[in-house]
């Protein structure tokens, strides 16, 4: 029992050390790991380059994040409609979207606070219910919105 606990602690420490090492050098970490869906803040040394990928000024107060895909560092800037987590590909409306349509006319576009910022679909109202108008974003092989992520050079 004690041996199993010690082995478990050693594994946990190894995972933590690996993640910490990735924060210091995301490129080396991603080459080694291949894929890692955990998002982390971009290290200060990479922040300016990450902002340039999105045509943001260096002094813009945002915190880009990174993850690994196919051995490469992928960067996203969470803001406004940009949701950097995994995408929602459900074709069924949220209860909030349906509730919104209960008080809005046909054709009204449903705001992201009601649909969820992670949806890849455009939603509108029809006959008092949310209507899926089709995908407006695509999903990468790891399940994230492709248009929100850029490969770090």
GIBEL-V505857 format. One record per run of one state. SS is the DSSP state (a for helix, b for strand, c for the rest). FROM is the first residue (numbers start at 1). LEN is the number of residues. If there is no record, write none. Layout:
# GIBEL-V505857
{{SS,FROM,LEN} {SS,FROM,LEN}}
This chain:
# GIBEL-V505857
{{c,1,1} {a,2,23} {c,25,1} {a,26,8} {c,34,2} {b,36,6} {c,42,2} {a,44,10} {c,54,11} {b,65,5} {c,70,2} {b,72,5} {c,77,2} {b,79,1} {c,80,2} {b,82,1} {c,83,3} {b,86,1} {c,87,1} {b,88,1} {c,89,6} {a,95,7} {c,102,7} {b,109,1} {c,110,2} {a,112,4} {c,116,3} {b,119,1} {c,120,1} {b,121,6} {c,127,2} {b,129,7} {c,136,3} {b,139,1} {c,140,4} {b,144,2} {a,146,3} {b,149,3} {c,152,2}}
